[in-house]
Amino acid sequence: MLYSILRLLLKITFQFFFKRLRITGKDQIPEQGPVIICANHPGSFLDPIVIATSINRKLYFLAKGEVFRSSFAKWMLPKLNMIPVYRKQDNPELMHKNEETFEQCYEHLNNGGAIIIFPEGVSVTEWKVKPLKTGAARIALGAVNKYGTACPVKISCIGINYDDPHTFRKDAFLSVATPIDVADYVNSTNDKEQVKALTDEIAKRLTEQVVHVRDDQEEQVVCAIERLYKGELLLRMGVSTADLSQQWQLTQRISEIVAWYKDHEPQRFSGFATAVSSYFWKLEQLRLSDKAIRATAEGRVSARRYMLEWLFILIGFPFYVYGLLHNYLPFFTATYIADKKVKQREFKGAVGAAGGMFLFLIWYSVAAWLSNFYFDSFWWWLLYLVSWPISGMWAWYYYRSIRAHGKKWIILSVLRKRKQLLQELIAQREELLNEIKTAERQFNDRTPG
């Protein structure tokens, strides 16, 4: 009951927290029967919630045993479908308890249940799949070996791809691979060989479902190319900006080009990485965005356009104030806690989303109770309550528009006072684009397909 209520509330929360949350390949997850969901782990406890609210199966979660220490946790967490698992690095003296955990998982799978496991064993916000632990494979094979054909376990691998899991109103995209039939790996008398083969297959399928880069430098270059060139690529390929699946495939393609470029043209790659870092550093110092530079190069920044945007700002300001007054306190509190009080980066998005859900739930509940005394008409009261989240989203959109407007003001100021500097930035941007296009042509010419 508690699980179902929280799942519903979080599903509603994600409609606001994420700009877009999409899943492809959902039909690949078995609708019934024993299944283990394996996923990468870039966003801490945001990841299991995102998956649980995106698929139709009721999930059980393996959670670190150390969170079950208190009496309250031991009572509450099982009601949220959590099963403790013990790690050597946390407390080696409790490792023996994993035998009980594994038996509980076997029984749950034999009853046709679904378990979610993050086989990387650690959460780090990176564009890569880290080396996997063997726990998922051992549980899957253990259940099949114990119950035989009566327990046909499948493994569904889900790649979680975030724009940024720690920032409000960013995109999230889940990609599901075809399921693995665990029975296909029960074909050797050597248990270690079975576990290794199945773990390797899980790693392979997970890697195929995410944007996978090999190191921080490659990730920085991929991100830079996306900012510089992705919009042009989408337009050239006729891909809608609303199609997250196609955009994800395009980012995968960019990461492949970057890896090839680094391997085959290391000196040019190093020079490009330095140049693109320098370009974005200059923009940061000037408080400009690449979008503003591109708009200037294309002649889309002018005093006339700027004045029309001022008209929008003036008309929208009263609605912005209304939305701000009705939503600022819970939003600011959740943001402050996530940004200032949470030290580990991987937990910021999860704390912001979950904390925001509870704070807004309390805030809106109190508002509903108090405003009920003011309105005589039920319908006016309901309309007033509905206006709160709508005006809150408007306030956020308006705030973002103000920031973009400010960057255009900086552009116009630079045009008047430092025109030469602006022309240099436009020229530097063009040089970077030419290098990207050259690398893309070379990659297409020298690789099959």
C-alpha positions in Angstrom: 0.0 0.0 0.0 2.7 2.5 1.1 4.8 1.5 -2.0 1.9 2.2 -4.3 1.1 5.5 -2.8 4.7 6.7 -2.9 5.1 5.4 -6.5 2.0 7.5 -7.6 3.3 10.6 -5.8 6.7 10.3 -7.3 5.3 9.7 -10.8 3.5 13.0 -10.5 6.6 14.7 -9.1 8.7 13.6 -12.1 6.2 15.3 -14.4 7.5 18.5 -12.9 11.1 17.6 -11.9 12.1 16.4 -15.4 11.6 18.4 -18.6 10.9 15.1 -20.3 11.1 11.5 -19.1 10.9 8.8 -21.8 11.4 5.1 -22.0 12.0 3.0 -25.2 11.8 -0.8 -25.4 9.4 -1.0 -22.5 7.7 -4.0 -24.2 11.0 -5.9 -23.8 10.4 -6.2 -20.0 8.4 -9.4 -19.3 5.0 -8.5 -18.0 4.9 -11.4 -15.7 7.2 -14.1 -14.3 10.6 -13.8 -12.6 12.8 -11.0 -13.8 15.8 -9.1 -12.6 16.2 -5.5 -13.7 19.8 -4.5 -14.1 20.7 -0.9 -14.7 23.6 1.5 -14.6 23.7 3.8 -11.6 24.5 7.5 -12.3 22.0 9.1 -10.0 22.0 7.4 -6.6 18.5 6.6 -5.3 16.9 8.7 -8.0 17.7 5.7 -10.4 15.5 3.0 -8.8 12.6 5.6 -8.4 12.8 6.6 -12.1 12.7 2.9 -13.2 9.9 2.0 -10.7 7.7 4.9 -12.0 8.4 4.1 -15.6 7.6 0.4 -15.8 4.5 -1.6 -14.9 6.1 -4.2 -12.7 6.1 -4.0 -8.9 9.8 -4.0 -7.9 11.8 -5.1 -5.0 15.1 -3.3 -4.3 18.4 -4.5 -3.0 19.6 -1.7 -0.6 22.8 -1.3 1.4 22.5 -3.2 4.7 23.8 -0.2 6.7 20.6 1.7 6.1 18.7 -1.0 8.0 20.5 -0.3 11.3 17.7 1.5 13.2 14.5 -0.2 14.5 12.4 2.2 12.4 14.4 1.4 9.3 14.0 -2.3 9.9 10.3 -1.8 10.1 9.8 0.8 7.4 12.1 -0.2 4.6 10.6 -3.7 4.0 7.3 -2.0 3.5 8.9 -0.1 0.6 10.0 -3.5 -0.9 13.7 -3.1 0.1 15.9 -6.1 0.8 19.2 -5.6 2.7 22.5 -6.6 1.0 25.8 -6.4 2.8 29.0 -5.2 1.3 32.6 -6.0 2.4 33.7 -2.4 2.3 30.8 -1.4 4.7 31.2 -4.1 7.3 32.9 -7.4 6.5 31.5 -9.0 9.7 28.0 -8.9 8.2 28.8 -10.5 4.9 27.4 -13.9 6.1 23.9 -12.3 6.2 24.0 -12.2 2.4 23.1 -15.9 2.4 19.7 -15.0 3.9 19.4 -12.1 1.3 20.1 -14.5 -1.6 17.6 -17.0 -0.3 15.0 -14.3 0.0 15.7 -13.2 -3.6 15.5 -16.8 -4.9 12.1 -17.2 -3.2 10.8 -13.9 -4.5 11.9 -14.8 -8.1 10.3 -18.3 -7.7 7.0 -16.5 -6.9 7.2 -14.6 -10.2 8.5 -11.4 -8.7 10.8 -8.6 -10.1 14.0 -7.4 -8.4 16.1 -4.4 -9.4 19.9 -4.6 -9.0 22.6 -2.0 -9.8 25.5 -4.3 -10.6 28.1 -1.5 -10.7 27.8 -1.6 -6.9 28.5 2.2 -6.7 26.8 5.3 -7.9 28.9 7.9 -9.9 27.5 10.4 -12.3 29.5 9.5 -15.4 28.7 8.6 -19.0 30.0 5.1 -18.7 29.3 1.7 -17.4 31.8 0.8 -14.7 33.0 -2.8 -14.1 30.2 -4.9 -12.8 30.0 -6.9 -9.6 28.8 -10.5 -9.9 25.9 -10.4 -7.5 23.1 -10.1 -10.2 24.4 -13.1 -12.1 24.9 -15.1 -8.9 21.3 -14.4 -7.8 19.8 -15.2 -11.2 21.8 -18.4 -11.6 21.2 -19.4 -8.0 17.4 -19.2 -8.5 17.5 -21.2 -11.7 19.8 -23.8 -10.2 17.6 -24.1 -7.1 14.1 -24.3 -8.8 15.0 -25.4 -12.3 12.5 -24.9 -15.1 9.9 -23.8 -12.6 11.8 -20.5 -12.2 12.5 -19.2 -15.8 14.4 -16.1 -14.7 15.0 -13.3 -17.3 17.3 -10.3 -17.0 16.2 -7.0 -18.5 19.0 -4.4 -18.8 18.0 -0.8 -18.7 20.3 2.1 -19.6 19.6 5.3 -17.7 20.7 8.4 -19.6 20.3 11.8 -17.9 21.1 15.3 -19.2 21.9 16.1 -15.6 20.2 14.2 -12.8 21.0 16.9 -10.3 19.3 19.8 -12.0 15.6 20.7 -12.2 13.9 20.4 -15.6 16.4 18.3 -17.5 15.7 15.3 -19.7 15.9 11.6 -18.7 15.8 8.7 -21.2 15.6 5.0 -20.4 16.5 2.4 -23.0 15.6 -1.3 -22.5 17.6 -4.1 -24.1 16.1 -7.5 -25.2 15.9 -9.8 -22.1 18.5 -12.4 -21.3 17.3 -15.9 -20.7 19.3 -17.1 -17.7 18.7 -20.7 -18.5 21.0 -20.3 -21.6 23.9 -19.8 -19.2 23.3 -22.9 -17.0 25.5 -25.0 -19.3 28.7 -25.6 -17.5 29.8 -27.5 -14.5 32.1 -24.6 -13.6 30.0 -22.1 -11.5 32.6 -19.3 -11.9 32.5 -19.6 -15.7 28.7 -19.3 -15.7 28.8 -16.3 -13.5 31.5 -14.6 -15.6 29.7 -15.3 -18.9 26.4 -13.9 -17.6 28.0 -10.9 -16.0 29.9 -10.1 -19.3 26.6 -10.3 -21.2 24.9 -8.0 -18.7 27.8 -5.5 -19.1 27.6 -5.7 -22.9 23.9 -5.0 -23.1 24.0 -2.2 -20.5 26.8 -0.5 -22.4 24.8 -0.6 -25.6 21.9 1.2 -23.8 23.9 4.2 -22.6 26.1 6.9 -23.9 29.5 5.3 -23.0 32.7 7.3 -22.9 36.0 6.1 -21.8 37.4 9.0 -19.7 36.7 12.5 -18.5 38.4 14.2 -21.4 36.2 12.4 -23.9 33.1 13.2 -21.9 34.0 16.9 -21.9 34.5 16.9 -25.7 31.3 15.0 -26.3 29.4 17.6 -24.2 31.1 20.4 -26.0 30.2 19.0 -29.4 26.6 18.6 -28.3 26.4 22.2 -27.3 28.1 23.4 -30.5 26.8 21.1 -33.2 23.9 18.9 -32.0 21.2 21.4 -33.0 22.6 21.6 -36.5 22.8 17.8 -36.8 19.2 17.4 -35.6 18.0 19.9 -38.2 20.1 18.3 -41.0 18.8 14.8 -40.1 15.2 16.0 -39.8 15.0 14.8 -36.1 12.5 16.4 -33.9 13.8 18.0 -30.7 11.0 16.1 -28.9 12.3 12.7 -30.0 14.6 11.7 -27.1 15.3 8.3 -28.6 16.8 9.7 -31.8 18.7 12.4 -29.8 20.2 9.7 -27.6 21.3 7.7 -30.6 22.9 10.8 -32.0 24.8 11.4 -28.8 26.0 7.7 -28.9 27.2 8.4 -32.5 29.0 11.5 -31.3 30.8 9.5 -28.6 31.9 6.9 -31.1 33.3 9.6 -33.4 35.1 11.2 -30.4 36.7 7.9 -29.4 37.8 7.2 -33.0 39.2 10.7 -33.3 41.2 10.4 -30.1 42.6 7.0 -31.2 43.4 7.9 -34.8 44.3 11.6 -34.6 45.6 12.0 -31.0 47.5 15.3 -31.7 44.5 16.9 -33.5 42.2 15.7 -30.8 44.3 17.1 -28.1 44.4 20.5 -29.9 40.7 20.4 -30.4 40.0 19.6 -26.7 42.2 22.6 -25.7 40.6 24.9 -28.2 37.0 24.0 -27.2 37.8 24.3 -23.5 39.3 27.8 -24.2 36.2 28.8 -26.2 33.8 27.9 -23.4 36.0 29.4 -20.8 35.9 32.8 -22.6 32.1 32.5 -22.8 31.9 31.8 -19.1 34.1 34.9 -18.3 31.8 37.1 -20.5 28.6 35.4 -19.0 27.6 34.4 -22.5 26.2 31.2 -24.0 27.1 29.4 -27.2 23.4 29.8 -28.2 23.8 33.6 -28.0 27.0 33.5 -30.1 25.3 31.3 -32.7 22.3 33.6 -32.8 24.6 36.6 -33.3 26.4 34.8 -36.2 23.1 34.1 -37.8 21.8 37.6 -37.4 19.1 36.7 -34.9 20.2 39.2 -32.2 19.0 42.8 -32.8 17.7 45.8 -30.8 14.3 45.3 -32.3 14.0 41.7 -31.2 15.3 42.6 -27.8 12.5 45.2 -27.4 9.9 42.7 -28.4 11.2 40.4 -25.7 10.9 43.2 -23.2 7.2 43.4 -24.0 6.9 39.7 -23.1 8.7 40.3 -19.9 6.5 43.2 -18.9 3.2 41.3 -19.7 4.4 38.2 -17.9 5.8 39.8 -14.8 2.5 39.8 -12.7 2.0 36.1 -13.4 5.6 35.4 -12.5 5.1 37.2 -9.1 1.9 35.2 -8.5 3.7 31.9 -9.2 6.7 32.9 -7.2 4.7 33.8 -4.1 2.8 30.6 -4.2 5.7 28.2 -4.8 9.0 29.9 -3.7 9.3 28.6 -0.2 9.1 24.8 -0.8 11.1 25.1 -4.0 13.8 27.2 -2.4 14.0 24.9 0.6 14.3 21.8 -1.5 17.0 23.4 -3.7 18.9 24.8 -0.7 19.0 21.4 1.0 20.1 19.6 -2.1 22.7 22.2 -3.1 24.1 23.2 0.3 23.5 20.4 2.7 24.1 17.3 0.5 27.8 16.8 0.1 27.9 13.9 -2.3 27.0 15.0 -5.8 25.3 11.8 -6.7 22.6 12.4 -4.1 21.7 16.0 -5.0 19.1 15.2 -7.6 17.5 12.5 -5.6 17.2 14.6 -2.5 15.9 17.5 -4.5 13.2 15.5 -6.1 12.1 13.5 -3.1 12.5 16.4 -0.7 10.6 18.7 -3.1 7.8 16.2 -3.3 7.3 16.1 0.5 7.7 19.8 0.9 5.2 20.7 -1.9 2.8 18.1 -0.6 2.8 19.7 2.9 2.7 23.2 1.4 -0.2 22.5 -0.9 -2.1 20.6 1.8 -1.9 23.5 4.2 -2.9 25.9 1.4 -5.9 23.8 0.5 -7.0 23.7 4.1 -6.6 27.4 4.7 -8.0 28.6 1.4 -11.1 26.5 1.9 -12.3 29.0 4.6 -12.0 31.9 2.2 -13.9 30.5 -0.9 -17.6 30.0 -0.8 -17.6 28.2 -4.1 -16.0 24.8 -4.4 -15.1 25.4 -8.1 -13.4 28.7 -7.4 -11.5 27.0 -4.6 -10.4 24.2 -6.9 -9.4 26.6 -9.7 -7.3 28.5 -7.2 -5.5 25.3 -6.1 -4.9 24.2 -9.7 -3.3 27.6 -10.4 -0.5 27.0 -7.9 1.5 24.3 -9.8 0.7 25.9 -13.2 1.8 29.3 -12.0 4.9 27.7 -10.5 6.0 26.2 -13.8 5.3 29.6 -15.5 7.5 31.3 -12.9 10.3 28.9 -13.7 9.9 29.4 -17.5 9.8 33.2 -17.0 13.0 33.1 -14.9 14.8 31.1 -17.6 13.6 33.6 -20.2 14.9 36.5 -18.1 18.3 34.8 -17.9 18.4 34.3 -21.7 17.3 37.9 -22.2 20.1 39.0 -20.0 22.6 37.2 -22.2 21.3 39.0 -25.3 21.7 42.3 -23.4 25.4 41.3 -22.9 25.7 40.5 -26.6 24.3 43.9 -27.6 26.6 45.6 -25.1 29.6 43.7 -26.6 28.5 44.5 -30.1 28.6 48.2 -29.2 31.8 48.2 -27.1 33.9 45.2 -28.1 32.8 44.2 -31.5 36.2 42.8 -32.4 36.1 40.4 -29.5 32.6 39.1 -30.6 33.9 38.6 -34.1 36.8 36.6 -32.7 34.4 34.3 -30.7 32.3 33.8 -33.9 35.4 32.9 -35.9 36.7 30.6 -33.1 33.3 28.9 -33.1 33.4 28.4 -36.8 36.9 26.9 -36.6 35.7 24.4 -34.0 32.7 23.5 -36.2 34.9 22.9 -39.2 37.1 20.6 -37.2 34.1 18.6 -35.9 32.8 18.2 -39.5 36.2 17.1 -40.7 36.4 14.5 -38.0 32.9 13.3 -38.8 33.7 12.9 -42.5 36.9 11.0 -41.7 35.0 8.7 -39.3 32.3 8.0 -41.9 34.9 7.3 -44.6 37.0 4.9 -42.6 34.4 3.0 -40.6 31.9 0.5 -42.0 28.2 1.4 -42.0 
